[in-house]
Amino acid sequence: MNLEWMLIRSTGLVAYLMLAASTIWGLALSSRLFVRVVKAKPLTWLHEGLAVGALLATGAHLFFLWSDDFVEFGPRELFVPGASTWEPLAVAFGIVAFYAAFVVSASFYVKKWIGQAVWRTIHFLAFGTFAAAASHGVMAGTDTQHPAVLSMYVATIVIVVLLLVVRFGQEVAAPATATKAVLPAAKETAAAPPARRESPRTAPNAAPTGPSDRDVHDRLAALQARRAGAGGD
């Protein structure tokens, strides 16, 4: 095995590991597994850095493939799915993974213009990117049968699948949880008796309905006048 082929394989493995780490980290972020331990912003930067690093390692992988003389890889074989005569399906998976990784990585830098909803939709490509990259590595890798390399592929695939199951479960449980929280409040509101309206006679702020002060004063004056007249007689 010559130096160029070792560089091809090493850059390919590094690219896959960084892509797998970025996918796993992104799922952990969306599942909020580490938010209580570390602030969200550094976690997002790490996720972004891993994605960009995977893209750069893939670029190095393509460069060494182009410079190798053992298998003839030109621009068409490197960038057009199905054009390669050597392992065409495996190479096609790698090309698709490269394009998808580029789109997902670029979405980090245009998020404020495209909005959260569009950015989230684009980010779903990350799962397809990982699947295509894993298929490319397993099918095209000359060292896939090595126990360490095979264990690495199996471990990363299992972790991604498990985190996907957890994330999917959270998405399914979220509407049910919201419904359970709303129903008791709605029942309490429906069961509450209607508010009683205060009548004018019993309302604390209602105006007095009895005789006014002027009437009471006139009656007292009249009563004193009668008593004075009676005493004079």
C-alpha positions in Angstrom: 0.0 0.0 0.0 1.6 3.3 -1.2 1.6 6.6 0.6 -1.1 8.2 -1.6 -3.5 5.3 -0.9 -2.8 5.7 2.8 -3.6 9.4 2.6 -6.8 8.7 0.6 -8.0 6.3 3.3 -6.9 8.4 6.3 -8.6 11.5 5.0 -11.7 9.5 4.2 -11.9 8.1 7.7 -11.3 11.5 9.3 -14.0 13.0 7.2 -16.4 10.2 8.2 -15.6 10.4 11.9 -16.1 14.2 11.9 -19.4 13.9 10.0 -20.5 11.2 12.4 -19.5 13.3 15.4 -21.3 16.3 14.0 -24.5 14.2 13.4 -24.4 12.7 16.9 -23.7 16.1 18.5 -26.6 17.7 16.5 -29.0 15.0 17.7 -27.8 15.4 21.3 -28.4 19.2 21.0 -31.9 18.8 19.5 -32.7 16.3 22.2 -31.4 18.7 24.9 -29.2 16.0 26.5 -26.4 18.4 27.4 -28.2 21.8 27.7 -28.2 21.6 31.5 -24.5 20.8 31.7 -23.0 23.3 29.2 -24.4 26.4 27.6 -26.1 26.0 24.3 -23.9 28.4 22.3 -20.6 26.5 22.7 -22.4 23.3 21.8 -23.7 24.8 18.6 -20.2 26.1 17.7 -18.8 22.6 18.2 -21.5 21.1 16.0 -20.8 23.7 13.3 -17.0 23.2 13.5 -17.3 19.5 13.2 -19.5 19.8 10.1 -17.1 22.2 8.4 -14.1 20.1 9.4 -15.8 17.0 7.8 -16.2 19.1 4.6 -12.5 20.1 4.6 -11.4 16.6 5.2 -13.6 15.4 2.3 -11.9 18.0 0.1 -8.5 16.6 1.0 -9.9 13.1 0.3 -11.0 14.2 -3.2 -7.6 15.8 -3.9 -5.7 12.7 -3.0 -8.0 10.6 -5.1 -7.5 12.9 -8.1 -3.6 12.7 -7.7 -3.5 8.9 -7.3 -2.5 6.9 -10.4 -3.8 3.5 -9.3 -7.4 4.4 -10.1 -8.1 7.1 -12.6 -10.3 9.7 -11.0 -10.9 12.9 -13.0 -13.3 15.7 -12.3 -16.2 13.7 -13.9 -15.6 10.6 -11.8 -15.2 12.8 -8.6 -18.3 15.0 -9.0 -20.8 13.1 -11.2 -22.6 10.2 -9.4 -22.4 7.0 -11.4 -19.6 8.2 -13.7 -16.8 6.2 -12.0 -16.0 2.8 -13.4 -14.5 1.7 -10.0 -17.2 0.8 -7.5 -19.7 3.1 -9.1 -22.5 2.8 -6.5 -20.1 3.3 -3.6 -18.5 6.3 -5.2 -21.9 7.7 -6.0 -22.9 7.5 -2.4 -19.7 9.5 -1.5 -20.4 12.2 -4.1 -24.0 12.6 -2.8 -22.7 12.8 0.8 -20.3 15.5 -0.3 -22.9 17.7 -1.9 -25.4 17.2 1.0 -22.6 18.0 3.5 -21.8 21.2 1.6 -25.5 22.4 1.7 -25.9 21.6 5.4 -22.6 23.3 6.3 -23.4 26.4 4.2 -26.9 26.7 5.9 -25.1 27.7 9.1 -24.0 31.0 7.5 -27.3 31.9 5.8 -29.6 31.0 8.6 -30.5 34.6 9.4 -31.7 35.2 5.8 -33.5 32.0 5.2 -35.2 31.7 8.6 -35.4 29.0 11.3 -38.1 26.9 9.5 -36.1 26.6 6.2 -32.8 26.1 8.0 -34.4 23.3 10.0 -35.7 21.6 6.9 -32.3 21.8 5.2 -30.8 20.3 8.4 -32.8 17.1 7.9 -30.4 16.4 5.0 -27.7 15.7 7.7 -29.3 12.3 8.3 -29.2 11.4 4.6 -25.7 12.7 4.5 -24.6 10.5 7.3 -26.3 7.4 5.7 -24.7 8.1 2.3 -21.2 8.6 3.9 -21.5 5.4 5.9 -22.6 3.5 2.9 -19.6 4.9 0.9 -17.1 4.1 3.6 -18.3 0.5 4.2 -18.6 -0.3 0.5 -15.6 1.5 -0.9 -13.1 1.2 2.0 -10.4 -1.3 1.5 -9.9 -1.6 5.3 -13.5 -2.1 6.2 -12.8 -5.7 7.3 -10.3 -4.5 9.8 -11.8 -5.0 13.3 -11.1 -1.5 14.5 -12.5 0.2 11.4 -15.6 -2.1 11.3 -16.3 -1.5 15.0 -16.1 2.3 14.3 -18.7 2.1 11.6 -21.0 -0.1 13.7 -20.7 2.0 16.8 -21.4 5.3 15.0 -24.3 3.9 13.1 -25.9 2.4 16.3 -25.5 5.7 18.2 -27.1 7.7 15.5 -30.0 5.3 15.2 -30.6 5.3 19.0 -30.5 9.1 19.1 -32.9 9.3 16.2 -35.3 7.0 18.1 -35.0 9.2 21.2 -35.6 12.4 19.1 -38.5 10.9 17.2 -40.1 9.8 20.6 -39.8 13.4 21.9 -41.5 14.8 18.8 -44.4 12.3 19.2 -44.7 12.9 22.9 -44.6 16.7 22.7 -48.2 17.2 21.3 -49.6 14.7 23.8 -47.9 16.5 26.7 -49.2 19.9 25.5 -52.7 18.5 25.2 -52.6 17.0 28.7 -51.5 20.4 30.1 -54.3 22.3 28.4 -57.2 19.9 29.1 -57.3 20.3 33.0 -57.3 24.1 32.6 -60.1 23.9 30.1 -62.1 21.6 32.4 -61.6 23.9 35.4 -62.7 26.9 33.4 -65.8 25.0 32.1 -66.7 23.8 35.7 -66.4 27.2 37.4 -69.8 28.8 38.3 -70.6 32.0 36.4 -69.7 35.2 38.3 -72.6 36.7 40.3 -73.6 40.2 39.4 -74.0 42.5 42.3 -77.5 44.0 42.6 -77.6 47.8 43.2 -79.0 47.2 46.7 -76.2 44.9 47.8 -73.2 46.1 45.8 -70.6 47.7 48.1 -70.1 50.7 45.9 -73.7 51.2 45.1 -75.3 54.6 46.0 -77.4 54.7 49.2 -81.1 54.3 48.5 -82.3 55.7 52.0 -83.2 59.4 52.8 -80.6 62.0 52.1 -78.9 64.1 54.8 -81.0 67.1 53.8 -84.2 65.2 54.4 -83.0 64.0 57.9 -82.1 67.5 58.9 -85.5 68.9 57.9 -87.3 66.2 59.8 -85.2 66.9 63.0 -85.9 70.6 62.7 -89.6 70.0 62.4 -89.6 67.6 65.4 -87.8 70.2 67.5 -90.3 72.9 66.5 -93.2 70.7 67.6 -91.6 69.9 70.9 -90.9 73.6 71.5 -94.6 74.5 70.7 -95.8 71.8 73.0 -93.7 73.1 75.9 -95.0 76.6 75.4 -98.6 75.5 75.6 
